[in-house]
Amino acid sequence: MEKNGPPPPPPPPSEPKEKGSGLELSPMPEPTQTLSNPVAQQQLENINLASSPPSPDPPKDELTNSSAGVTGGGLGDIDLAPPPQTPDPPKDDGVVIQCSMVYSFLTFLITSAYTTLSVRFAMVSKLKLVKFYSWILLPIATTALVLSFALQPRLNSKRHLAFLALQFSTSTWLCEWLTVVGFEWDSEQIFLAVIRSFGWAVTLVLGLRVRARIARLPDKDLSKFLVDKVFSEGFLVGLGQLIFLVFSSIQCDTATMAEGEGWENCRRTLYSQTGLGCLTALVIVLRLVSGVVPPKIMKRHVLGPDRIVTMDLSVKEFFEFCGLCAAAGCGLFLISLYGAEGNFGSHLEFNLVKGVMTFGGVSLSVTALWKGIVIRGEMKRERLGAPGTSTEARAKPAIVVTRGSVFWWWLGVFATTFQSFLFAASAVTLEAYWITISATVLPLVAVFYIGAFFADPSAQDRRSSRRILLHFCSFSLFGQLCWFIYEWRSGNAGMAMTHIARAALELFFFRVALKIRRGIGQLPHAELHGFLVDTLFKGGLATMASILFITFRATKCVFEHNLEKCEETALSSNFICLFIILKWWMALVRSSIPLVMRRRVVLRVDRLVTMNVSMRQKIQLACLTVCGCCGIWLFAMMDNEEKNGDWVMVVGTTGCGAVATAVVLEARRVHEVQLRSTTSAVTAATAAAAVEEQPLVSEASWLWIGLSGAMAIVTFALNVVYSIELGRWWIYGQMLAPLSGASLALALFLKPRNETVLYKRVLYLHFSTFVLLREGAFLVGLFRRGIVAYAVECVLRICALSFLFWKGLALREVVAQLDDGHLSEYITEVVFNGGDKTLVA
């Protein structure tokens, strides 16, 4: 085969001749003409472009840009690339890749304050108060130090890294050894400083690795991490919670200094606040670290409630669950001791509090470190593309929970057996010590018993029924029998008879519970899953957390005083726990009917706002309101040193009767719905009627307006009595003033479209009663007592409240212009639900 040589050069272009001499350009090939050689084809195209007719004169700036493309005298040297365009300014698409340096400076100020206190303590070792305040700032400084590493993750200049190194070293290692100097080189403090210094070194290594991981996140993920995790959860929520915890220790120190005592009387408050703050700081750090884990991997390692209910856990996950429960229990214990004044009564109490702090922190740290190592290994394998490590392959399928694990049954049996042992010990020994312990742990045991009772509602055979009956007799009836024997042997025949009545009442509730359990077992699988996971497990977990908090709060009195002075506190705690359990029981009763029929039983917000409810629901609402007021009063009496046992018993019994009435009415209504659903099938029309569309709300009931006006009248009456007698009535008036003010603000927006003369007169009368008349009566009392400064403040308050009322009327007109849907949502969610939460808080 003959090889082709280089392509022949193209013929030179003909020179143009003058137009007058008849000379013309040589003919050019058609634009569609192609040559076999690609190089010749390219040169031919360049010639065609050079011979095209001239274009109109471009603007000056375009001419300048185009002339820059000419590199030589030949036409083939013209650069055909488009002229460079001026880049548009970057658009603000809301992507945040670093936080402001203001927050870095803020964290530096916090850590510098902690370092300054440590330096001061080292210089004047006898000034123990300085170390007291440095311990207070320890959780805040630790959190601020961790946040400083995540504020600018992509800023790796030498100056910024030197700043981080200086901040870390001065607030950790330097402070540790300054503490050793302040304690005059104590051997125990040296050992602890070495351990903590090693821990800070490990923390620094892990922090740098996490910071590098944050810097490698995509822009959108990094922006979400900085906004959600660092700023919202770290600065706003985290530091806000830690700063709030500080005030208890500062208040205690201020009170002891005013009484001429030392800060040693605040050691309980100090240790509880520091331990709780360190646990909170550790949770904040773990939340920050979890933000760099891909969501698909993090979701795989979250212990779902469905897996916990069925105990579908591996050995590692079971130990993780136990570690989290232990850390949560330690946190609740420290929360209950928050604000407890005085020094530790004994070395045993000091070791208990210190051990709880250490155990909670170690449990959470070890669980998080173990889980972090597992997640890091999975991330590394997925990055390397190892086979069999994809999320889809390893993710566990969703399960429908129709029965709980047998673990929860045996846990309930163990708890009730321990309670029965306490009952028997109190009946045999006749010591109040055993009665107090049994009464303290009884609410927790009741939660475990209810969980075991409803763990497997589908089991309706005779064997399961016998097992449930035996469990009830060994726990409830045996306990009442032991209490009967204890009271009878102690000579309290009247109290002994009350335990017989309690046993009869418990038998009645057991019979009702069997019917509810039978109805739950007949639910469809999807609704049974919701009952076991949401109502039983999540509701039981929230109930247990509330009971633990109340129980630990009662132990605060035991730590501050002794067991004999805390009988009323323990009694108040038991009543509040009983309210909480009955409220949870009410939710269990409501969940025993199908979802399509449940809307007929549930007290909906739209009907509550307009009071379009039945008489049964009105009685339930009144009973729950009475129970809530009794619970608030009993909780306030737990911290009152001057308690009245008779009043505690009366209020507690009233609250129990109210909530028990609400539960009985709910059970009666549910039983009627169950009978109706069994006698006649639930047709499509019945289901459609049950799930009817929620009606729109345009105005609230006059009942809420009347209650708001009644609160204003009561507050005004208290101030009138104060202006006459000059007693302590103004204190009660000032206590109710925030409630009355909030109710007045709510009354403005409960009927925004009502422009009748009657309603406007009601609003103006409400405002006049709360602001003008109330403050006027208070002003008269102040002038009679000769307190001029407070009188000036009262006048300024009248002006401020009048201005706010005027602005509220203007805002009311804006709200009235909303469409029906938005107005209904505004009244039910913003005004009613939000106002209810505000008043309760």
C-alpha positions in Angstrom: 0.0 0.0 0.0 1.3 3.4 -0.9 1.6 5.8 1.8 0.1 9.3 1.5 2.4 12.2 1.7 1.8 15.5 3.3 -1.2 17.3 1.9 -0.5 19.8 -0.8 -0.6 23.5 0.2 -3.8 25.3 -0.7 -3.7 27.6 -3.6 -2.9 31.2 -2.6 -5.9 33.5 -2.6 -6.2 35.8 -5.6 -5.3 39.4 -5.0 -8.3 41.7 -5.4 -8.2 44.0 -8.4 -9.4 47.5 -8.6 -13.1 47.8 -9.2 -12.8 50.1 -12.1 -10.4 47.9 -14.1 -12.8 45.0 -14.1 -10.8 42.9 -11.7 -12.7 40.8 -9.3 -12.1 38.2 -6.5 -11.4 34.7 -7.4 -14.3 32.4 -7.0 -14.6 30.8 -3.6 -16.0 27.3 -2.9 -19.5 26.9 -1.5 -19.9 26.8 2.2 -21.1 23.2 2.0 -18.0 22.1 0.0 -15.8 19.7 1.9 -12.3 18.4 1.3 -10.8 15.1 2.0 -8.0 16.5 4.1 -9.2 17.9 7.4 -6.3 20.4 7.6 -7.1 21.8 4.2 -10.8 21.9 5.1 -9.9 24.0 8.2 -7.8 26.5 6.3 -10.5 26.8 3.7 -13.1 27.7 6.3 -10.7 30.4 7.6 -10.5 31.9 4.1 -14.3 31.9 3.8 -14.6 33.7 7.0 -12.0 36.3 6.0 -13.8 37.0 2.7 -17.2 37.5 4.3 -18.7 41.0 4.0 -17.8 43.4 6.7 -20.2 43.8 9.6 -21.4 47.1 10.9 -19.2 49.1 13.1 -19.3 47.6 16.6 -19.3 49.7 19.7 -16.0 51.0 21.0 -15.7 48.5 23.8 -16.5 45.5 21.5 -14.0 46.7 18.9 -11.3 46.9 21.5 -12.1 43.3 22.7 -12.2 41.9 19.2 -8.9 43.5 18.1 -7.2 41.7 20.9 -7.6 38.5 19.0 -5.5 39.5 16.0 -2.0 38.1 16.5 -0.4 38.5 13.1 -0.9 39.9 9.6 -2.5 36.8 8.1 -6.2 36.3 8.1 -5.8 32.8 9.4 -4.3 34.1 12.6 -7.6 35.6 13.8 -8.8 34.2 17.1 -12.3 33.1 16.6 -13.1 32.6 20.4 -15.9 34.7 21.8 -14.7 37.9 23.5 -14.2 37.6 27.2 -17.2 38.6 29.3 -17.2 40.4 32.6 -18.2 37.9 35.2 -21.4 38.6 37.0 -21.2 39.3 40.7 -21.8 36.2 42.9 -25.4 35.8 44.0 -26.3 35.4 47.6 -27.8 31.9 47.5 -27.9 31.5 51.3 -24.9 29.2 51.5 -22.8 29.8 54.6 -19.3 28.3 54.6 -18.0 30.0 57.8 -19.4 31.9 60.8 -18.5 35.5 61.6 -15.4 36.2 63.6 -17.6 37.9 66.2 -18.6 34.4 67.5 -14.9 33.3 67.6 -14.2 36.4 69.7 -17.1 35.6 71.9 -15.8 32.1 72.5 -12.4 33.5 73.2 -13.8 35.9 75.8 -15.5 33.0 77.6 -12.4 30.8 77.7 -10.3 33.8 78.7 -12.6 34.4 81.7 -12.2 30.8 82.8 -8.4 31.0 82.4 -8.3 34.3 84.4 -10.2 32.7 87.3 -7.7 29.8 87.3 -4.8 32.2 87.3 -6.3 34.1 90.2 -6.9 30.9 92.1 -3.2 29.9 91.6 -2.0 33.3 92.9 -4.2 33.4 96.0 -4.8 29.7 96.9 -6.9 30.6 100.0 -9.5 32.4 97.9 -11.7 29.3 97.4 -14.5 31.5 96.1 -12.6 32.0 92.9 -12.4 28.3 92.3 -16.1 28.1 93.0 -16.8 30.5 90.1 -14.3 28.7 87.9 -16.2 25.4 88.4 -19.4 27.3 87.5 -17.8 28.4 84.2 -16.3 25.0 83.3 -19.2 23.6 81.2 -19.7 26.9 79.4 -15.9 27.3 78.7 -15.7 23.7 77.4 -18.7 24.2 75.1 -17.3 27.5 73.8 -13.9 25.9 73.1 -15.5 23.1 71.1 -17.6 25.6 69.1 -14.6 27.7 68.3 -13.1 24.7 66.3 -16.2 24.4 64.2 -16.9 28.1 63.4 -14.4 28.5 60.5 -13.6 24.9 59.4 -12.0 25.9 56.0 -9.9 28.7 57.4 -6.4 27.0 57.8 -4.1 30.1 57.8 -1.2 30.0 60.2 -2.6 32.9 62.2 -6.0 31.2 62.8 -4.4 27.9 63.7 -2.1 29.6 66.1 -5.2 31.4 67.6 -6.9 28.0 68.1 -3.8 26.4 69.6 -3.4 29.3 72.1 -7.1 29.2 73.1 -7.0 25.4 73.6 -3.8 25.2 75.5 -4.6 28.1 77.9 -8.1 26.9 78.7 -7.2 23.2 79.2 -3.6 22.3 80.1 -2.6 25.6 81.6 -5.8 25.7 83.8 -5.3 22.2 84.9 -1.8 22.9 86.3 -2.9 26.2 87.7 -5.5 24.3 89.7 -2.7 22.1 91.0 -0.7 25.1 92.1 -3.8 26.6 93.8 -4.3 23.4 95.8 -0.6 23.6 96.8 0.6 20.6 94.8 -1.7 18.2 96.4 -0.9 14.6 95.3 -4.5 13.7 94.5 -4.9 16.9 92.4 -1.7 16.1 90.5 -3.0 12.7 89.6 -6.3 14.1 88.5 -4.6 16.8 86.5 -2.5 14.2 84.6 -5.6 12.1 83.8 -7.5 15.2 82.6 -4.5 16.5 80.6 -4.4 13.2 78.8 -8.1 13.4 78.1 -7.7 16.9 76.7 -4.9 15.6 74.4 -7.2 12.9 73.0 -10.0 15.5 72.6 -7.6 17.7 70.6 -6.7 14.9 68.2 -10.3 13.9 67.7 -11.4 17.6 67.4 -8.8 18.2 64.6 -10.0 15.2 62.7 -13.6 16.2 63.0 -12.7 19.7 61.9 -11.0 18.4 58.8 -14.1 16.2 58.1 -16.3 19.3 58.4 -14.1 21.2 56.0 -14.6 18.5 53.3 -18.3 18.7 53.4 -20.1 20.1 50.3 -21.1 23.7 50.5 -24.8 23.1 51.1 -24.1 20.4 53.7 -21.6 22.7 55.4 -24.0 25.6 55.4 -26.7 23.4 57.0 -24.2 22.1 59.6 -23.1 25.6 60.6 -26.7 27.0 60.8 -28.4 24.1 62.4 -25.8 22.4 64.5 -23.2 25.1 65.4 -25.3 28.3 65.6 -28.8 27.0 66.6 -28.0 24.0 68.7 -24.6 25.2 69.9 -24.8 28.9 70.5 -28.5 29.6 71.0 -29.8 26.4 72.7 -26.6 24.9 74.2 -24.9 28.0 75.7 -28.4 29.4 76.6 -29.1 26.3 78.7 -25.7 26.3 80.4 -26.0 30.0 81.2 -29.4 29.4 82.7 -28.0 26.6 84.9 -25.4 29.0 86.3 -27.9 31.3 88.0 -28.8 28.8 90.7 -25.2 28.6 92.0 -24.9 32.4 91.8 -28.2 32.9 93.6 -27.1 30.5 96.4 -23.7 32.2 96.7 -25.4 35.6 97.0 -27.9 34.3 99.6 -25.1 32.8 101.7 -23.0 35.9 101.6 -26.0 38.0 102.7 -26.4 35.7 105.7 -22.7 35.9 106.5 -21.9 32.3 105.6 -19.3 30.8 103.3 -19.7 29.3 99.9 -19.4 25.8 101.4 -23.1 25.9 102.0 -23.6 25.9 98.2 -21.7 22.8 97.5 -24.8 20.8 96.7 -25.9 23.4 94.2 -22.4 23.7 92.8 -21.9 20.0 92.2 -25.4 19.4 90.8 -25.0 22.4 88.4 -21.5 21.5 87.3 -22.4 17.8 86.8 -25.6 18.6 84.9 -23.7 21.3 82.9 -20.9 18.8 81.9 -23.5 16.3 80.8 -25.3 19.0 78.7 -22.0 20.1 77.2 -21.1 16.5 76.3 -24.5 16.1 74.6 -23.9 19.3 72.6 -20.5 18.0 71.5 -21.9 14.7 70.4 -24.7 16.5 68.5 -22.0 18.5 66.7 -20.0 15.4 65.8 -23.0 13.6 64.6 -23.7 16.4 62.1 -20.7 15.3 59.9 -21.9 11.8 59.6 -23.9 11.1 56.4 -27.6 10.9 57.1 -28.0 7.5 55.5 -25.4 6.0 57.9 -26.6 7.9 60.9 -30.2 6.7 60.3 -29.0 3.2 60.3 -27.5 3.5 63.8 -30.4 5.2 65.5 -32.2 2.9 67.9 -35.8 3.1 66.7 -38.7 2.6 69.2 -40.1 -0.3 67.2 -36.8 -2.2 67.6 -36.7 -1.4 71.3 -40.3 -2.6 71.8 -39.6 -5.9 70.2 -36.0 -6.0 71.5 -34.8 -6.7 68.0 -31.3 -5.6 69.1 -27.8 -7.0 68.8 -25.6 -7.3 71.8 -23.8 -4.1 71.0 -27.1 -2.2 70.5 -28.4 -3.6 73.8 -25.4 -2.3 75.7 -25.8 1.0 73.9 -29.4 1.2 75.0 -28.4 0.4 78.6 -25.7 3.1 78.5 -28.1 5.7 77.2 -30.7 4.8 79.9 -28.0 5.1 82.6 -26.9 8.5 81.4 -30.5 9.7 81.2 -31.1 8.5 84.8 -28.0 10.2 86.1 -29.1 13.4 84.3 -32.5 13.3 85.9 -30.9 12.8 89.3 -28.8 15.8 88.9 -31.7 17.9 87.7 -33.7 17.0 90.8 -30.8 18.2 93.0 -30.5 21.4 91.0 -31.0 24.3 93.5 -30.5 22.2 96.6 -28.8 24.4 99.2 -26.5 23.6 102.0 -23.3 21.5 102.4 -23.2 17.8 102.1 -24.5 16.1 105.2 -22.0 13.3 105.1 -19.1 11.9 103.1 -21.5 9.2 101.8 -23.8 11.8 100.3 -20.8 13.6 98.7 -19.5 10.3 97.2 -23.0 9.5 95.9 -23.4 12.8 94.0 -19.8 12.6 92.7 -20.4 9.0 91.7 -23.6 9.8 89.8 -21.8 12.6 87.9 -18.9 10.4 87.0 -21.0 7.4 86.0 -23.3 9.4 83.8 -20.5 11.1 82.0 -18.5 7.8 81.5 -21.7 5.9 80.3 -22.5 8.5 77.7 -18.8 8.9 76.6 -18.1 5.2 76.3 -21.4 4.7 74.4 -20.7 7.5 72.0 -17.0 6.5 71.5 -18.1 2.9 70.7 -20.7 4.1 68.3 -18.3 6.6 66.7 -15.7 3.8 66.0 -18.4 1.7 64.4 -19.7 4.6 62.2 -16.1 5.6 61.2 -15.4 2.1 60.1 -18.5 2.0 57.9 -17.8 5.4 56.4 -14.3 4.2 55.5 -15.5 1.0 53.9 -18.2 2.9 51.9 -15.6 5.4 50.7 -13.3 2.6 49.6 -16.3 0.9 47.9 -16.1 -2.4 49.8 -18.7 -5.0 48.6 -21.7 -5.5 50.9 -21.4 -2.2 52.7 -24.1 -0.2 50.9 -26.9 1.3 52.9 -29.6 -0.5 51.0 -27.9 -3.8 51.6 -27.4 -3.4 55.3 -30.5 -1.4 56.2 -33.0 -3.4 58.2 -36.5 -3.5 56.8 -39.3 -1.7 58.6 -41.4 -4.0 60.8 -44.9 -3.8 62.0 -45.0 -4.3 65.8 -48.0 -6.4 66.9 -46.6 -7.6 70.2 -43.9 -6.5 72.6 -40.9 -8.4 73.7 -41.2 -10.9 76.6 -38.3 -8.8 78.1 -40.8 -6.1 79.2 -43.1 -8.7 80.8 -40.3 -10.1 82.9 -39.1 -6.6 83.7 -42.5 -5.8 85.1 -42.6 -9.0 87.1 -39.2 -8.2 88.6 -40.3 -4.7 89.5 -43.5 -5.8 91.2 -41.7 -8.6 93.0 -39.3 -6.1 94.5 -42.3 -3.9 95.5 -44.0 -6.8 97.2 -40.8 -7.5 99.2 -40.9 -3.9 100.4 -44.6 -4.2 101.3 -43.9 -7.4 103.3 -40.9 -5.8 105.1 -43.0 -2.9 106.2 -45.8 -5.1 107.5 -43.4 -7.4 109.4 -41.0 -4.9 110.9 -43.5 -1.9 111.4 -40.7 0.5 110.5 -41.6 3.7 108.7 -38.4 3.4 106.7 -39.7 0.6 104.6 -43.1 2.3 104.1 -41.3 5.5 102.8 -39.1 3.5 100.4 -42.1 1.5 99.1 -44.2 4.7 98.6 -41.3 6.4 96.8 -40.7 3.6 94.2 -44.4 2.7 93.8 -45.1 5.1 90.9 -42.1 3.7 88.9 -43.2 0.1 89.6 -46.7 1.0 88.4 -45.3 2.2 85.1 -43.5 -1.1 84.7 -46.7 -3.0 85.6 -48.8 -1.2 83.0 -46.1 -1.8 80.4 -46.1 -5.5 81.2 -50.0 -5.6 81.2 -50.3 -4.2 77.6 -47.1 -5.7 76.2 -48.9 -8.5 74.3 -52.5 -7.4 73.9 -53.2 -10.0 71.2 -52.8 -12.9 73.6 -56.3 -13.4 74.8 -56.1 -17.2 75.6 -56.9 -18.6 79.1 -53.2 -19.1 80.0 -52.5 -15.4 79.4 -55.5 -14.3 81.4 -54.5 -16.4 84.3 -51.0 -15.0 84.2 -52.3 -11.5 84.2 -54.7 -12.2 87.1 -51.9 -13.7 89.1 -49.6 -10.7 88.4 -52.3 -8.3 89.6 -53.0 -10.2 92.8 -49.3 -10.5 93.7 -48.8 -6.7 93.1 -51.9 -4.8 93.9 -54.0 -6.9 96.3 -50.9 -8.2 98.2 -49.7 -4.6 98.6 -53.0 -3.4 100.0 -53.1 -6.4 102.4 -49.6 -5.5 103.7 -50.6 -1.9 104.2 -53.8 -3.0 106.0 -51.7 -5.2 108.4 -49.2 -2.4 109.0 -51.9 0.2 109.9 -53.9 -2.4 112.0 -50.8 -3.4 114.0 -49.9 0.3 114.4 -53.3 1.0 115.9 -54.8 3.0 113.0 -58.0 1.1 112.4 -59.5 4.0 110.3 -56.5 4.1 107.9 -56.6 0.3 107.7 -60.2 0.4 106.4 -59.2 2.9 103.6 -56.9 0.2 102.2 -59.8 -2.1 101.8 -61.6 0.6 99.8 -58.4 1.1 97.7 -58.3 -2.6 96.9 -62.0 -2.5 95.7 -61.2 0.5 93.6 -58.1 -1.2 92.1 -60.3 -4.3 91.3 -62.7 -2.0 89.4 -59.9 -0.5 87.4 -58.5 -3.9 86.7 -61.8 -5.0 85.3 -61.9 -1.9 83.0 -58.4 -2.5 82.0 -59.2 -6.1 80.8 -61.9 -4.7 78.5 -59.5 -2.1 77.2 -56.9 -4.7 76.6 -59.4 -6.9 74.7 -60.3 -4.0 72.5 -56.6 -3.2 71.8 -56.0 -6.8 70.7 -58.7 -6.5 68.1 -57.1 -3.4 66.4 -55.7 -3.8 62.9 -52.0 -4.4 62.7 -51.1 -0.9 61.6 -53.1 0.7 64.5 -51.7 -1.9 66.9 -48.2 -0.9 65.8 -49.0 2.7 66.6 -50.4 1.8 70.0 -47.4 -0.2 71.1 -44.8 2.2 69.7 -46.3 5.6 70.2 -48.8 5.3 73.1 -47.3 2.5 75.2 -43.6 2.9 74.7 -43.1 6.6 73.9 -45.8 7.6 76.3 -44.5 5.3 79.0 -41.0 6.6 78.5 -42.2 10.2 78.9 -44.3 9.2 82.0 -41.3 7.5 83.6 -39.1 10.5 82.9 -41.6 12.8 84.6 -42.0 10.4 87.6 -38.2 10.1 88.0 -37.9 13.9 88.0 -40.6 14.3 90.6 -39.2 11.5 92.7 -35.7 12.8 92.6 -37.0 16.3 93.4 -38.5 14.8 96.6 -35.1 13.5 97.5 -33.8 17.1 97.5 -35.7 17.6 100.8 -34.2 14.5 102.2 -30.7 15.8 101.4 -31.4 19.2 102.8 -33.2 18.1 106.0 -34.0 14.6 107.2 -36.6 12.0 106.5 -39.0 13.1 109.3 -39.4 16.6 107.8 -40.1 15.3 104.3 -43.3 13.4 104.8 -45.4 16.1 103.2 -42.9 16.3 100.3 -43.1 12.6 99.7 -46.9 12.7 99.9 -47.0 15.6 97.4 -44.7 13.7 95.1 -46.9 10.6 95.2 -50.0 12.5 94.3 -48.3 14.3 91.4 -47.0 10.9 90.1 -50.5 9.5 90.4 -51.8 12.4 88.3 -49.2 11.7 85.6 -50.0 7.9 85.5 -53.7 8.5 85.2 -53.2 11.0 82.4 -51.1 8.3 80.6 -53.8 5.8 81.4 -56.4 8.1 79.7 -54.3 8.1 76.5 -54.2 4.3 76.6 -57.9 4.1 77.0 -58.4 6.4 74.0 -56.1 4.4 71.8 -58.1 1.2 72.3 -60.6 2.0 69.6 -60.1 2.2 65.8 -58.6 5.3 64.4 -61.7 6.1 62.3 -63.8 6.2 65.4 -61.3 7.9 67.6 -62.2 11.4 66.4 -65.6 11.1 68.1 -63.9 10.7 71.5 -60.9 13.0 71.2 -61.5 16.6 72.5 -60.4 18.5 69.4 -59.0 22.0 69.6 -61.5 23.5 67.1 -64.5 22.3 69.2 -62.7 23.4 72.4 -62.3 26.9 71.1 -65.9 27.3 70.2 -67.0 25.0 73.1 -69.1 23.0 70.7 -68.6 19.9 72.9 -70.9 17.5 74.7 -71.7 17.6 78.4 -69.4 14.7 79.0 -66.5 16.5 77.4 -67.3 19.7 79.4 -67.1 17.7 82.6 -63.9 16.1 81.5 -62.4 19.5 80.7 -63.4 20.8 84.1 -61.9 17.7 85.9 -58.6 18.0 84.0 -58.4 21.7 84.8 -59.0 21.0 88.5 -56.3 18.2 88.4 -53.8 20.6 86.7 -54.4 23.3 89.3 -53.9 20.7 92.1 -50.8 19.4 90.6 -49.3 22.9 90.2 -50.1 23.7 93.9 -48.6 20.4 95.1 -45.4 20.9 93.0 -45.1 24.4 94.6 -45.5 22.9 98.1 -42.7 20.5 97.6 -40.1 23.2 98.1 -42.0 24.9 100.9 -40.5 24.3 104.3 -43.8 25.2 106.1 -46.1 22.5 104.8 -49.5 21.5 106.0 -50.1 17.8 105.7 -53.9 18.2 105.9 -54.0 20.6 103.0 -51.7 18.4 101.0 -54.0 15.4 101.6 -57.2 17.4 100.7 -55.7 18.9 97.5 -54.2 15.6 96.4 -57.4 13.7 97.0 -59.3 16.3 95.1 -57.0 16.1 92.2 -57.1 12.3 92.2 -60.9 12.3 92.2 -61.0 14.8 89.4 -58.6 12.9 87.1 -60.2 9.5 88.0 -63.6 11.0 87.0 -62.2 12.1 83.7 -60.7 8.6 83.1 -64.0 6.9 83.9 -65.9 9.1 81.6 -63.4 8.4 78.8 -63.6 4.7 79.4 -67.4 4.8 79.3 -67.4 6.7 76.0 -64.8 4.3 74.6 -66.9 1.3 75.7 -69.9 2.7 73.9 -68.0 3.2 70.7 -66.6 -0.4 71.0 -70.1 -1.8 71.4 -71.4 0.2 68.5 -68.5 -0.9 66.3 -69.0 -4.6 67.2 -72.8 -4.6 66.7 -72.7 -2.9 63.4 -69.8 -2.9 60.9 -68.1 0.4 60.3 -69.4 1.3 56.9 -67.8 3.7 54.5 -70.3 6.4 55.4 -69.5 6.0 59.1 -65.8 6.2 58.5 -66.3 9.3 56.3 -68.4 10.9 59.0 -65.7 10.1 61.6 -62.9 11.7 59.6 -65.0 14.7 58.5 -63.1 17.8 57.6 -62.2 20.0 60.5 -64.5 23.0 60.5 -63.2 26.5 60.3 -63.1 28.7 63.4 -63.9 32.4 63.0 -64.3 33.3 66.7 -64.0 31.7 70.1 -66.6 31.0 72.7 -67.7 33.7 75.1 -66.6 31.4 77.9 -63.0 32.2 77.4 -63.7 35.9 77.3 -65.5 35.6 80.6 -62.7 33.7 82.2 -60.2 36.3 81.1 -62.4 39.1 82.5 -62.8 37.2 85.8 -59.0 37.0 86.2 -58.8 40.7 85.7 -61.5 41.4 88.3 -59.8 39.1 90.8 -56.5 40.9 90.4 -58.2 44.3 90.7 -60.0 43.2 93.9 -56.7 42.2 95.5 -55.2 45.6 94.8 -58.3 47.3 96.1 -57.9 45.3 99.4 -54.3 46.3 99.5 -55.1 50.0 99.1 -57.5 49.8 102.0 -55.6 47.5 104.5 -52.0 48.1 103.3 -51.3 44.4 103.9 -49.6 41.7 101.9 -52.5 41.4 99.4 -50.4 43.3 96.7 -48.1 40.3 96.6 -50.9 38.0 95.4 -52.1 40.7 93.0 -48.6 41.0 91.5 -48.4 37.2 91.2 -51.6 37.0 89.2 -50.8 40.1 87.1 -48.9 38.2 84.4 -51.8 35.7 84.0 -54.3 38.5 83.8 -52.2 40.4 81.3 -51.7 37.3 79.1 -55.5 36.6 79.2 -56.2 40.2 78.1 -53.8 39.8 75.2 -55.6 36.6 74.2 -59.0 38.2 74.5 -58.1 40.7 71.9 -57.7 38.1 69.2 -60.4 35.5 70.2 -63.1 37.3 68.2 -61.1 39.4 65.6 -64.1 39.9 63.3 -66.6 40.9 66.0 -67.1 44.6 65.5 -70.3 44.9 67.6 -70.6 47.7 70.1 -71.1 45.1 72.9 -67.8 43.3 72.3 -65.9 46.6 72.0 -67.3 47.7 75.3 -66.3 44.4 76.8 -62.7 44.9 75.6 -62.5 48.4 76.8 -64.0 47.4 80.2 -61.5 44.6 80.4 -58.6 46.9 79.7 -59.9 49.5 82.1 -60.3 46.9 84.9 -56.8 45.4 84.4 -54.8 48.5 83.7 -56.4 51.7 84.9 -58.4 50.5 87.9 -55.9 47.8 89.1 -52.9 50.1 88.7 -54.9 53.0 90.2 -55.7 51.0 93.3 -52.1 49.9 93.6 -51.0 53.5 93.2 -53.3 54.6 96.0 -51.8 52.1 98.3 -48.3 53.2 97.4 -49.0 56.8 98.1 -50.6 55.9 101.4 -47.4 54.1 102.4 -45.2 56.9 101.1 -43.4 54.9 98.4 -43.0 57.5 95.7 -40.4 55.7 93.5 -42.8 52.7 93.0 -45.6 55.1 92.3 -43.6 56.7 89.4 -43.0 53.2 88.1 -46.7 52.4 88.3 -47.5 55.5 86.2 -45.0 54.5 83.6 -46.4 51.0 83.5 -49.9 52.4 82.8 -48.6 54.4 79.8 -46.7 51.3 78.5 -49.7 49.0 78.8 -52.0 51.6 77.2 -49.6 51.9 74.2 -49.5 48.1 73.9 -53.3 47.9 74.0 -53.6 50.5 71.2 -51.1 48.5 69.1 -53.1 45.3 69.8 -56.3 46.9 68.5 -54.4 47.8 65.3 -53.1 44.3 65.0 -56.6 42.9 65.6 -57.8 44.7 62.5 -55.0 43.1 60.4 -55.9 39.7 61.7 -59.6 40.2 60.8 -58.6 40.6 57.2 -57.1 37.1 56.9 -59.0 34.5 54.9 -61.1 31.9 56.6 -58.5 29.2 56.6 -55.6 31.2 57.9 -57.9 32.9 60.5 -59.0 29.5 61.8 -55.4 28.3 62.0 -54.4 31.6 63.7 -57.1 31.3 66.4 -56.7 27.6 67.2 -52.9 27.2 66.9 -51.4 30.6 67.7 -53.9 32.2 70.0 -55.5 29.2 71.8 -52.7 26.6 71.9 -49.9 29.2 72.2 -51.8 31.1 74.9 -52.6 27.9 76.8 -48.9 26.9 76.9 -47.9 30.5 77.9 -50.4 30.5 80.8 -49.3 27.1 82.0 -45.6 28.1 81.9 
